[in-house]
Amino acid sequence: MAKSKKTKKKPDNAQQSSQKEIAKLKIAVDQQKMAHSLHTSILDSLSHPIFAVDSEYKYLVFNQEHIAAMKAIYNVDIALGKSILGYMSVSEDRKSAKANIDRALAGETVIVRQFAGDANLDRRHYEITHAPFADDISGTGVIVLVQDITNLESANLRFKKFFQAVEYSPVSIAVTDLDGALEYVNPKFCELTGYTFEESIGENPRILQSEFTEKETYSQLWETILAGKEWKGEFVNKKKNGELYYESASISP
């Protein structure tokens, strides 16, 4: 008796369609993984903290710099899908972050300068940019770029203090460019010489020279300055009104 051969049942159209959709979905998932990997690599190459949150303040993505910053100022280990607000132990920081993100979610690009961090750990000064975005995958959200300006602000504060000291100095102070043109004079200079600030800027200090200062003095001055050293000496200078005055000077390159 002959055995009948079993024949493979061909998939119907519905099955074929389902298999194609599954294949497409796998390709889409693989592409999304590749895109995420690429985005992460790009973010991690940046030298400033950057992250994105959704409309519920939950992390969508962040780079290594942001991970390190949050660890340093709040001593927390952040995770995707968690709210950034929950990691902020300082209520002032939490309120400020929420307010700025809310403004950005409303469509505004928000740039602020503020302090953040636990004072017992490391409270820093930042410039923070909040930019709104919307896409089909994540919906609405905010991209946040953080720049640590603590050292810059400290340098600015030191400069302000130095400038105030120069402005109120009882000594005449003048600064020239490499060509010898006056770039800055302090109030004492103006009081002593009779030239206003506006009249002085751009002029050469030769406007103060008189025939009573020996040429040898100027030769020694330039020889010392060009050698990169500080020169000290005396001039017999002439004010704007022609009056002569003695000046003990210290000039540095």
C-alpha positions in Angstrom: 0.0 0.0 0.0 1.6 3.3 -1.1 2.1 6.1 1.6 0.7 9.4 0.9 3.1 12.4 0.9 2.6 15.2 3.3 2.5 18.6 1.7 3.5 21.8 3.5 0.7 24.2 4.0 1.5 27.5 2.4 0.8 30.5 4.6 -2.2 32.4 3.6 -2.2 36.1 2.7 -3.0 37.2 6.3 0.0 35.3 7.6 2.3 36.6 5.0 1.2 40.2 5.7 1.7 39.6 9.5 5.2 38.3 8.9 6.1 41.3 6.8 4.9 43.6 9.4 6.9 41.8 12.1 10.0 42.1 9.9 9.4 45.8 9.3 9.0 46.3 13.1 12.3 44.5 13.8 14.0 46.7 11.2 12.4 49.8 12.8 13.5 48.7 16.3 17.1 48.1 15.1 17.2 51.5 13.4 15.8 53.1 16.5 18.5 51.4 18.6 21.2 52.6 16.2 19.8 56.1 16.2 19.7 56.1 20.0 23.3 54.8 20.2 24.4 57.5 17.8 22.6 60.3 19.7 24.1 59.0 23.0 27.6 59.1 21.4 27.1 62.6 20.2 25.8 63.8 23.6 28.7 62.2 25.4 31.2 63.9 23.1 29.9 67.3 24.4 31.9 69.0 27.2 28.9 70.5 28.9 26.0 68.7 30.7 23.0 68.3 28.4 19.7 66.4 28.9 16.1 66.3 27.8 12.9 65.8 29.8 9.3 65.2 28.8 6.2 67.2 29.9 6.3 65.4 33.2 9.9 66.4 33.9 11.1 62.8 33.3 14.5 62.1 31.8 14.4 61.1 28.1 18.2 61.3 27.6 21.3 62.7 29.2 25.0 62.7 28.7 27.9 61.6 30.9 28.7 65.2 31.9 25.2 65.6 33.3 25.5 62.3 35.2 28.7 63.6 36.8 27.3 67.0 37.6 24.2 65.6 39.4 26.4 63.3 41.3 28.7 66.1 42.4 26.1 68.7 43.4 23.4 66.4 44.8 25.1 63.0 45.3 22.5 61.2 43.2 22.6 58.5 40.5 20.1 59.6 37.9 18.1 57.2 35.7 16.0 57.5 32.5 12.3 57.8 33.0 12.7 59.4 36.4 11.8 63.0 37.2 14.7 65.4 37.5 12.8 67.3 40.2 12.9 64.2 42.4 16.7 64.3 42.4 17.0 67.9 43.5 17.3 68.0 47.3 17.4 71.8 47.5 13.8 73.1 47.3 15.0 76.4 45.8 16.6 74.6 42.9 13.6 72.3 42.5 11.1 75.3 42.2 13.4 77.2 39.8 13.9 74.1 37.6 10.2 73.4 37.4 9.4 77.1 36.6 12.0 77.3 33.8 10.9 73.9 32.3 7.3 75.0 32.4 8.1 78.2 30.5 10.0 76.2 27.9 7.1 73.7 27.6 4.9 76.7 26.8 7.1 77.4 23.8 9.6 79.9 25.2 13.4 79.5 25.0 14.6 80.3 28.5 18.2 81.3 29.5 19.0 81.9 33.1 22.0 82.3 35.4 21.6 80.7 38.8 23.2 78.7 41.6 22.4 75.0 42.0 23.5 72.2 44.2 23.7 71.2 47.9 25.8 73.7 49.8 27.2 70.9 51.9 28.5 69.2 48.6 29.2 71.7 45.8 27.0 74.6 45.0 27.9 76.0 41.6 26.9 78.9 39.4 25.4 77.9 36.0 24.1 79.4 32.8 21.2 77.2 31.8 19.4 77.2 28.4 16.0 75.5 28.1 14.8 74.9 24.5 11.3 73.4 23.8 10.9 70.6 21.3 8.1 68.3 20.0 8.2 65.1 18.0 6.1 62.1 17.2 8.0 59.8 19.5 8.5 61.7 22.7 5.8 64.3 22.3 6.6 67.7 23.9 9.6 68.2 26.0 12.6 70.4 26.8 16.3 70.2 25.9 18.5 71.7 28.6 22.1 72.8 28.1 24.1 73.6 31.3 27.3 75.6 31.4 29.3 75.9 34.6 30.3 79.6 34.9 31.5 79.5 38.6 35.1 80.2 37.7 34.1 82.9 35.2 31.9 84.7 37.7 34.7 84.5 40.3 37.1 86.0 37.8 34.6 88.8 36.9 34.2 89.6 40.6 38.0 89.8 41.1 38.2 92.1 38.1 35.4 94.3 39.4 37.2 94.7 42.7 40.5 95.4 40.9 38.8 98.0 38.6 37.2 99.7 41.6 40.6 99.9 43.3 42.1 101.5 40.2 39.2 103.9 39.8 39.5 105.2 43.3 43.3 105.0 43.5 45.0 108.2 44.8 47.7 107.5 42.2 47.6 108.5 38.5 47.2 105.3 36.4 47.3 105.0 32.6 47.2 102.0 30.3 48.4 102.1 26.6 48.3 99.6 23.7 51.4 98.2 22.0 51.6 101.4 19.8 51.7 103.6 22.9 48.1 105.0 22.5 46.3 105.5 25.8 43.5 103.0 26.3 42.5 103.8 29.8 43.2 106.6 32.4 41.8 106.7 35.9 40.1 109.8 37.4 43.3 110.7 39.3 45.1 111.0 35.9 42.5 113.4 34.7 42.6 115.4 37.8 46.4 115.7 37.7 46.8 116.4 34.0 43.7 118.4 33.2 42.8 116.2 30.3 39.4 114.5 30.4 39.0 110.8 29.9 37.6 111.4 26.4 40.5 113.7 25.5 43.1 111.2 26.7 42.0 108.0 25.0 43.8 107.5 21.8 46.5 110.0 22.6 50.2 109.2 23.2 51.5 110.0 26.7 53.9 112.4 24.9 51.2 115.0 25.3 52.5 115.3 28.9 56.2 115.7 27.9 58.1 118.9 28.7 61.5 120.1 27.6 62.6 119.7 31.3 62.8 116.0 31.3 66.2 114.8 29.9 66.2 112.7 26.7 68.4 110.2 28.5 65.5 109.4 30.8 63.2 108.4 27.9 66.0 106.3 26.4 66.5 104.4 29.6 62.7 104.0 29.9 62.3 102.4 26.5 65.4 100.2 26.9 64.0 98.9 30.2 60.5 98.3 28.9 61.6 96.6 25.7 63.6 94.2 27.9 60.4 93.2 29.6 61.3 94.9 32.9 59.7 97.5 35.1 61.1 101.1 34.9 61.0 103.6 37.8 61.9 107.2 37.6 60.8 110.8 37.6 59.4 113.1 34.9 58.9 116.8 34.7 55.5 116.8 33.0 53.2 119.4 31.6 49.5 119.7 32.3 46.9 120.7 29.7 47.1 124.3 30.8 50.9 124.3 30.5 51.6 124.1 34.2 54.6 121.9 35.1 54.5 119.2 37.7 56.9 116.5 39.0 55.8 112.9 38.7 57.4 109.8 40.2 56.4 107.0 37.8 56.5 103.2 37.7 56.0 101.7 34.2 55.6 98.0 33.4 55.4 96.3 30.0 
